[in-house]
Amino acid sequence: MITVNNLSYSYPKASGPTLKNLDFDIDQGEIFGFLGPSGAGKSTTQKVLYKILHRFDGTIVVKDRHLNDWGNDYFERIGVGFELPNHYLKLTARENLQLFASFYQKENIRDFEELFEIVGLEDDADKCIEEFSKGMSMRLNYIRAIMHDPDILFFDEPTAGLDPINAQKIKRDIAKLKDQGKTVFVTTHDMATADELCDRVSFIVDGEIRLTENPDVLKREHGKRAVRVELEKGLTKEFPVRELGTNKEFIDFVRSGEISRINTQEATLEEVFIKVTGKTLKE
């Protein structure tokens, strides 16, 4: 769906490029993530792809057409969930959606009541945005991105400012979009969001992609193939996963007392990121 080759971008008057020769592709029906700290180039990449930033170097092809060859019809096919909500404060949530819906072909607009229900704003649809919390504005931001049923979606920190319950609602709906064949590009520094949502992630640091892979593959490759067993009486022991079911030492140990917990020893995605890049996600 999206192919990017040798993408570089420099802001005017900047001392150096923000993006440095990026190569990646995103398949149809895939949730693809850029994982990196603030300032890594995640948002800049998305802004180039949804045509807010121009004059880039490299090649970008979207749906078999070069990005620069797309006209205004491109915006019918993409949806953008910005990192910071951007609504008209004196209008209600419903009025904001009605306004933005007027920019698109009418037959593609989804039912507003269904959209409000997805993010739990059905009781707040007729409140002015100036009465909204940041979390409520972020949820409205989300349904504004999906309301015209686009094929490609860009989400920049889609769960920022949300409590765990509402963050889960957003993640569940993004997963549904994937099941419908939508292509989703997520940028985040939230390891849990990337791990839960993404089919593949790219680690991006200082404008460069260091690695691209499936999160589960990364965690297995960089962690131990072992389980740690802790008994209620305080004893803890680690055993290799290989042939665990026939490992007599493991069987004897778990029979020796009540089990408190069993944990796999795979690495977390954040641990892998630090190991591969030498950076933390909070830098």
N, C-alpha and C positions, 0 to 999 in steps of 0.2 A: 504493500500500500504506500509506504514512504521509503525512499532510498536516498541517503545522504552520503556524498563522497567529498572528502577533502574540504569540508566546510570551515572557513575562517571568517572571523568578523572582528572589526576594530571600531570602537566608538570614536567619534570625532575628538581630537585633541588628547586622546588616551596615549599613554607612553608605550603601550604594546597591545597586541591582539587579545581580546577577551576569549575568543574561540580559536583553537589551533588545530586545523586539519582533522576535523571530526569525521569519522566514518561509522555509520550505523544504518540499519534498516529495521522497519517495523512491518510485520505481516498483518494482513487483514484478520480481524478477530483476535488480535493479541493485545495484552496489556503490557506495555513496555515502560520501564522506569529509568530515569536519571537519578542516581543517588549520589549526593555530595553535599559538602558544607555550603553555607551562604557565600556567595561570590564566586562559586566554582564555574559558572557559565550555564547553569540549568535553565534559568528563565530567559536568558538571552537566546539560547537555542530555540526555545519555543516561540519567542517573538519573531525570529526570522521565519520560522515555519508557518506562523499564521499571519505573516506579511505586515507586521508592524515595523520591523526593521528591514531596511533594504541595503543595497550595495555590499552584499556579501561576496566572498570568493568561494568557489567550489560549485558543486552540482547538487541540486535537490530535485527529485522527481516524485510527484504525488499522483497516484492513480494513472501512471503511464504518461504524464504530462509534466514538462518542466515547470517549476513553481512560477517563474517569471512569465510563463505563457498563460497562466490562469487569470481570468478577469474577475468581475464581481460575483460570478457564479460560484467561485471558490468558497465564498462565505456562506452560501447555502449548504455546503457540504461539511463544514467544520463547526464545532462548538468549542468555546473557550471558557474555562473556569479560572478566573484570575486569582492571584494570591490575595489581593486586597479587594473587598467588595466595592462596587462602583455603581450606586443606584441614585435615583433622584429622591432626596430625603423628604420632600414635601408631598410626594405621591405615596399611595399605599402599595403594598406588595403586588396586588392584583393590577393596579394601574401601571406599575413598572413593567410587568410582564406584557400587558396589552401594548404598551409603547414599543417595547423591543420586538414583540411579535409582528408589528406592522412593517418591520424591515424585511420580513421573509415572505415566501410564498404561503398563502393562507392554508392551502391543503396539507401542508406539512406540520402545522402547529398542533402539539399535543394538548389534551384536555387539561385546563388549569387546575381543576379540582383534584385530578389524579396526581398532578405534579406536587401540589401543596401537601397531599397526603403522604407522598413518598418521603418527604423530609420533615413531617410533623408540623407543618405550618398551616394546617387547615383552619385553625381557630384564630389565626393572625393575618389572614389574607387581606383583610380590609383595614389593617392598621397602617399608619404612616411609617415610613422607614426610619424616621428620626426617633421613633419609639423602640426600634429594634436593638437588641444586643448584638455584639460582633458575631456571636455564634448563629443567631437568627439570620443576619445578613449574609453570612457564609452559606447557609443552607439555601437562601434565595438565589445566591450567586450560582449555586450548583444547578438548580432547575432552570435558571436562565440559559445555562450552557446547553442543556439537553432538550429544550422545549420545541425546537424545530426539527428534531429527529435527524441530526447530522450523522454522517458515516464515520467521521474522524473527530475525536475529542481530545482536547488538550487541557489537562488539569495541573495547576501549579499549587502545590501544597494543599490538596483538597480537603484535608481534615484539620488544618490549622485553626485554632480557636474553638474547636468543638469539644464538648464533653464526650466521654467514652461511648455513651448510648447513641448520640447523634452521629459521631464519627463512624460507628458501626453501620448505621443506616446508609450513609453515603457509600461506604465500601461495599455493602451488599448490592446497592443499585449499580455501582460501577461493574461489579461482577456480572450482573444481569445484562448490562450493555454488551459486554464481551460475548455472552451466550447468544445475543441477537446478531452477532457478526460485526459489531462496531470495533473500530480500531482506536485504542486509547493510549495516549502518551502522558505519563505522570512524572512530574518532577517533585522531589521531596528530599529533606534531610532526616525524615522520620523513618528509621530502620524498620519499625514494626509495620508501618503502612506499606512500604516497598515489599517486605517479606510476605505479607498476607495477600497482596493484590497481584504482584507482577509475575508474568511468565518469564521475563528476562529483565535484568537490570544492567545498566552501564555505570561503573564507578567513574565519576568525573571530578577532577581536581585541577585547579588552575587552568581551566579551559581545555584540558586534555582528557580523553577517555583512556583509562588505565586497563580496563577489563570489561567484558560483556559476557554474561552467563545467566543461567537459571539459578535463582536463589538456593533451591534445595541442593543442586549440584555443588555450589560453592561451599555450603555449610558442611556437606559430607567430605569434600576434598580437603578442607582446611581444619576439620575437627578429628577427633578420635572415633574409631569404630568400636565404641565401648559403651557399657552401661555402668552407672554408679548406683549401688544398692545401699540404702541406709535402713538399719533396723531400729525399732523403738528403743531398744536398750543402749543405743548410741554407737554401735559398731557400723563401720562403713567400709565397703570394699568395691573395687572396680574389676569388671570382667570384660573380655573381648566379645563382641557381638557374634563373631564367627563361631558356629556350632554351639551357640549358647544353650540350646535345648538339651544337649547331651554332655554339657560340661558338669562333671560330678562335683567339683568344688563349688560352682554356682548353686547347684541344686541343694547341696548340703548346707550352704550358707543361708539361703532363703528359708530353709526348713528349721533353722536354728532359733528363729525368733519372729515376732510380728514385724512385718515390713512397714517402715515409715514412709519411704518414697523410693522410686526408681526413676533415674534420669538418664537419657542418652547424653553422650559427651560430644555431640556435634557442636561446631562453633556457631555462634550467633552471626547474623549478617553484619552487624556492626564490628565484631571482632575480625571478620574476614576483611572488611573495608580498611580497618586500621593496619592489618598485616600487609595488605596488598599496596596501599597508598602511602602509608606512613603518616596519615592525617587522621584526625577525628572528625566526626560529623558535626561537631559543635564549633569548629574553628571558623 
